[in-house]
Amino acid sequence: MSFSIIGTGSALPKTIQTNDDLTEYFETSNEWIVSRTGIEARHICIEESILDIALEASLNALDNAHINPKELDLIICPTLGGDTVTPSLACLIQEKLEATCPSFDLNAACSGFIYGLDLADAYFCRNREMKILVVAVDAMSKLVDWKDRSTAVLFGDGAGAAILSNGDDLKAIRLTSVGNQHALCIPWAKGNHPLLKDQETPSPYLLMDGDEVYRFAVAAICNDLKTVVKQAGITFEDLDFIIPHQANLRIIKSAAKRLKIPMEKFALQINSCGNTSAASIPLVLDEMNRQGKLKPGMRIALSAFGGGLTTGACVLEWSKKSF
Ligand SMILES: CC(C)(COP(=O)(O)OP(=O)(O)OC[C@H]1O[C@@H](n2cnc3c(N)ncnc32)[C@H](O)[C@@H]1OP(=O)(O)O)[C@@H](O)C(=O)NCCC(=O)NCCS
């Protein structure tokens, strides 16, 4: 016994910043950003807290699943972090929903949603009737250095959620981790113990070797998709859609070319949202669900990569009858 997705939800902050808007902060251009990444705009949490968007996505998903928060047995929140280190974002979502179940955050960076699905799957394998909320939320605008044009332009904020119930949607799943601090790192504050006072405080913002991540990402998408499709006993032709992590359109196009999969199979939202980290895949899944693009029996592959370095991919056979 595994799970079926019985509801999806998402939320984006109100403030939209176009590429042209960013020229106020550093020397860049719409042409550079679009040609290197495919990103045209991103949503930024200014009026909203991280909890606000997490809660909105969760409520949308509960509504779509036609269930009450009290029916939830577990809340898993893939995130790099909410408004506070503790309480976890998951616990604050639980409080606001007035749910009564155990709740915790999970950090697998941009691969977090697929890590969340894999973890949830283990609970369903216990053969218990359950309802699990996986709500992936990140506010990258608070973690990037707005003086570094090479990284700030890539990211945005958002939340995407799914409600899982007992079922058989999951056909294959794979996670990988390759510890690497150099390729992508967001350092934590070192604290203020008096014995540390002469030490230099490192920048708390995202540091990235773009080339290394790019090469890693293309290889990871190809390896992971080949593996999960084989595990599921199908071929790429059998897939109706692939939802890739929305980090860079060029990465997606390179992987598509290597795998000889037509770009039309890849669901994209990168132009309007940029890289929303863990939220990127469930944001697209919810958009497709709301647009009525997902029909029972359709096969969908998800593929993510991110800090850690982590990767994850899975094949789902959609069973939900209508939005
Ligand atoms: C970051 C990334 C877009 C850079 O693309 P690229 O084509 O390799 O660009 P380069 O790093 O070679 O930079 C080329 C030039 O553009 C400049 N540049 C960087 N950011 C710029 C910006 N926002 N606007 C204008 N110029 C910029 C650089 O300074 C460099 O100038 P130089 O040649 O004079 O030194 C690309 O490497 C990438 O997407 N990597 C993956 C990152 C990712 O997905 N991270 C998240 C993982 S979850």
The ligand as an SDF file (V2000), in Angstrom:
LIG
                    3D

 48 50  0  0  0  0  0  0  0  0999 V2000
   24.1160   30.8750  -12.6610 C   0  0  0  0  0  0  0  0  0  0  0  0
   24.0020   30.6330  -14.1710 C   0  0  0  0  0  0  0  0  0  0  0  0
   22.6770   31.1540  -14.6940 C   0  0  0  0  0  0  0  0  0  0  0  0
   25.1380   31.3750  -14.8760 C   0  0  0  0  0  0  0  0  0  0  0  0
   25.0150   31.2130  -16.2590 O   0  0  0  0  0  0  0  0  0  0  0  0
   26.3120   31.2690  -17.1990 P   0  0  0  0  0  0  0  0  0  0  0  0
   25.8390   31.3050  -18.5930 O   0  0  0  0  0  0  0  0  0  0  0  0
   27.1930   30.1450  -16.8200 O   0  0  0  0  0  0  0  0  0  0  0  0
   26.9350   32.6450  -16.8110 O   0  0  0  0  0  0  0  0  0  0  0  0
   28.4150   32.9150  -16.2600 P   0  0  0  0  0  0  0  0  0  0  0  0
   28.5350   32.4430  -14.8410 O   0  0  0  0  0  0  0  0  0  0  0  0
   29.3840   32.3700  -17.2290 O   0  0  0  0  0  0  0  0  0  0  0  0
   28.4700   34.4710  -16.2530 O   0  0  0  0  0  0  0  0  0  0  0  0
   28.7420   35.1180  -17.4470 C   0  0  0  0  0  0  0  0  0  0  0  0
   28.9120   36.5920  -17.1890 C   0  0  0  0  0  0  0  0  0  0  0  0
   27.6710   37.1760  -16.8020 O   0  0  0  0  0  0  0  0  0  0  0  0
   27.8510   37.9760  -15.6340 C   0  0  0  0  0  0  0  0  0  0  0  0
   26.6340   37.9240  -14.8410 N   0  0  0  0  0  0  0  0  0  0  0  0
   26.3220   37.1220  -13.8060 C   0  0  0  0  0  0  0  0  0  0  0  0
   25.1020   37.3990  -13.3670 N   0  0  0  0  0  0  0  0  0  0  0  0
   24.6010   38.3980  -14.1390 C   0  0  0  0  0  0  0  0  0  0  0  0
   23.3770   39.0800  -14.1590 C   0  0  0  0  0  0  0  0  0  0  0  0
   22.3790   38.8230  -13.3070 N   0  0  0  0  0  0  0  0  0  0  0  0
   23.2190   40.0440  -15.0890 N   0  0  0  0  0  0  0  0  0  0  0  0
   24.1790   40.3260  -15.9660 C   0  0  0  0  0  0  0  0  0  0  0  0
   25.3830   39.7130  -15.9880 N   0  0  0  0  0  0  0  0  0  0  0  0
   25.5670   38.7430  -15.0710 C   0  0  0  0  0  0  0  0  0  0  0  0
   29.0310   37.3540  -14.9300 C   0  0  0  0  0  0  0  0  0  0  0  0
   29.6570   38.3160  -14.1040 O   0  0  0  0  0  0  0  0  0  0  0  0
   29.9110   36.9290  -16.0730 C   0  0  0  0  0  0  0  0  0  0  0  0
   30.6130   38.0700  -16.5240 O   0  0  0  0  0  0  0  0  0  0  0  0
   32.1600   37.9630  -17.0050 P   0  0  0  0  0  0  0  0  0  0  0  0
   32.1310   36.9760  -18.1390 O   0  0  0  0  0  0  0  0  0  0  0  0
   32.4770   39.3370  -17.4090 O   0  0  0  0  0  0  0  0  0  0  0  0
   32.8830   37.4530  -15.8060 O   0  0  0  0  0  0  0  0  0  0  0  0
   24.1420   29.1140  -14.4900 C   0  0  0  0  0  0  0  0  0  0  0  0
   25.4430   28.6820  -14.1800 O   0  0  0  0  0  0  0  0  0  0  0  0
   23.1700   28.2830  -13.6980 C   0  0  0  0  0  0  0  0  0  0  0  0
   21.9640   28.3940  -13.8470 O   0  0  0  0  0  0  0  0  0  0  0  0
   23.6530   27.3560  -12.8660 N   0  0  0  0  0  0  0  0  0  0  0  0
   22.7650   26.5210  -12.0460 C   0  0  0  0  0  0  0  0  0  0  0  0
   22.3050   27.2870  -10.8480 C   0  0  0  0  0  0  0  0  0  0  0  0
   21.1280   26.6620  -10.1770 C   0  0  0  0  0  0  0  0  0  0  0  0
   20.2520   26.1310  -10.7900 O   0  0  0  0  0  0  0  0  0  0  0  0
   21.1160   26.7530   -8.8520 N   0  0  0  0  0  0  0  0  0  0  0  0
   20.0480   26.3050   -8.0300 C   0  0  0  0  0  0  0  0  0  0  0  0
   20.1380   24.8640   -7.8050 C   0  0  0  0  0  0  0  0  0  0  0  0
   18.7650   24.2810   -6.9040 S   0  0  0  0  0  0  0  0  0  0  0  0
  1  2  1  0
  2  3  1  0
  2  4  1  0
  2 36  1  0
  4  5  1  0
  5  6  1  0
  6  7  2  0
  6  8  1  0
  6  9  1  0
  9 10  1  0
 10 11  2  0
 10 12  1  0
 10 13  1  0
 13 14  1  0
 14 15  1  0
 15 16  1  0
 15 30  1  0
 16 17  1  0
 17 18  1  0
 17 28  1  0
 18 19  1  0
 18 27  1  0
 19 20  2  0
 20 21  1  0
 21 22  1  0
 21 27  2  0
 22 23  1  0
 22 24  2  0
 24 25  1  0
 25 26  2  0
 26 27  1  0
 28 29  1  0
 28 30  1  0
 30 31  1  0
 31 32  1  0
 32 33  2  0
 32 34  1  0
 32 35  1  0
 36 37  1  0
 36 38  1  0
 38 39  2  0
 38 40  1  0
 40 41  1  0
 41 42  1  0
 42 43  1  0
 43 44  2  0
 43 45  1  0
 45 46  1  0
 46 47  1  0
 47 48  1  0
M  END
$$$$
